[in-house]
């Protein structure tokens, strides 16, 4: 339905892409379960909800925004806009966790963004603005920034492999919802 509404069926088949992603995540989940099976749940419901939100924002919503963006906008625009993630992450971290904005980090992020722009445009800047595709790219970037903020407190309390496994699980579950209603 989303593909028809966006009018991009001729570019990509989102359902096939998301089904492939679903099976890759399912395989990854079970592989991680083999090596990390002693702990199935987080310490409390709040942390479990945060892991669910991480799976939703960092994977499902990120890809639901980025994948069609590539089909409707220039790949160079999408690449450049998604590379704004560190800037969004720094700003959100500043406003949510009250961490200071570090001058060197912001300068480094801007230099990196300029570097990505030079590589992506390889000497010829041809910007073809597509409001919907560019908006979806920015939304993907914001989803990843939110994902990073969610993981920040969890990373201090849980092993990385546990967090990764849970993120895959909730990504799988949210993709099932997408397949049903998307």
N, C-alpha and C positions, 0 to 999 in steps of 0.2 A: 504494500500500500504506500509506504513512504517513497519507494522508487517511483511509482506512478505520479504521486503528488509533486515530486521534485522534477519530474520529466527527464530523468537521466538513465532510463532503461537501456538506451543504446550504448552507454559508456561502460556501465558495470552492472553486475547482478549482485546486489547487496545480500540477498538471501544466501546465495552460494558462498560468498565470502564469509558471512557470519556463521554458516554451518561448518565451514572448514575451521574457522577459529574455535567454534564449540568443540569439535573433535580433538583439536590440538590441546585445548585446555583440559579436556577430560583425560586425555592421555597423560598430560603433565601432572594433573591432580593425583592420579593413581600412582604414578612414579614417585611423587613426593610423599604420598601416603606410605609407601613401602619403607622409605628411609626416615619418616617422621610420623610414627603412628601411636606413640605413647600418650600424647596429649591431643585430644580431639576438640576441646572447647577452650575458649579464653577463660580467664579467672572470674569474670563477671559479665552480666548482660550488656553493660555499657561498652566494654571492650569488644564483645561479639558484634554489637551493632556497629561499632566503628570499623571492624573488619568487613562487615557487610557493605558499609558505605564505601570503603576503599575498593572493594571489588566492583561496585556499581560505577563509581566515578573514574577510577584509574584504568579500567578496562572497558566495560560495556559502554558507558556514555562517551568515553573518549573515542572509541572506534565507531560508534554510531554517528558521532559528529565528524570525525576525520575522514572516514572512508567515502561518504558521498561528496565531501568537500573536494576530494581529489578528482571526482568525476565531473563536477560542475565548475570548478575554478582551475586556474593554471596550477600545475604542480609546483611551480616556483613560488607562487603566492602562498600556497598551503605550507610549503617547507619553511618559508620565511616567517609566516605568522605563528606556526607551531613552535618555532624557535624563540618565541617571546615567553615561553613557559618559565625560565628562570627569573625573569623580571616580575611576572605575575606572582610567582612563588615568594619572592622576596617581599613584595608589597603586601601580600596576604599574611605572611609571617609577621610582618611589622604590625599590621592592624589587629590580627587575632591573638598572637602570642606576645605582642608588645616588645618584640626584639628590635633593636636599632637597625636602621638601614645603614649598612656599611658602605662607605664611599667606594672602596676598592672592589667590592663585590658588584656594585652597580656599574662601575666603569668597565669591569671585566665582562659583565653580561652584555653591555652595549658594544664593546669591541668584538665579542663573539658573534653577536647579531650582525654586525657589519661584515665580519668574515664570512658568515653563512651567506649573506646577501651577495658578496663578491663571488663565492663559489657557485651559488644557485644561478645567478644571472650571467656568469662567465663573460663579463665585459659588455654585455648588451642588456640594458635595462628596458624590458618591455612589460610594463604592468598592464594587465587587462583586468580591471576591477570587475568582480562578480560579487555583488553584495551578499547573496545567500551563501556562496561557497566560502567567501572570506569570513563571514559571520560564523559559519560552522567551524572553520579553522581556529578562530579565536575561542570558540566554545570548547573545542578539543584541548586547546592550550590551558584554558581555565580549569577544565576537568582534571587534567594532570596536576596542575598546581594544587587543587583541593586534595587530590590523592596524596600528594607529598605532605601536606599539612596533617592529614589524618594519620599517616604513618609515623610522623615525628614522635608523638608520645608512646605509641605502641612499640617502636623500635627499641626503647629502653627497657621494656618489660617482657618481651617475647623473643624467642630465637627467630632469625630471618627465615629459615625454612618453614617454620610454623606459620608465620605471617604470609609467606608466599603461597603456601598450600591453601590457607583460608581465603586469600584473595582469589585464587583460581576457583575454589568452590563457589563463592558468591558470584563470581563472574559467570560461571556455568548456569547457576540458578537464575540470574538476571537475564541471561541470553534466552533461557527457556521462556521467560515472561515475554521477551521481545518477539520470539517466534510465534507465540500465541496471539499477541495483540499488536505487534509492529507492522 
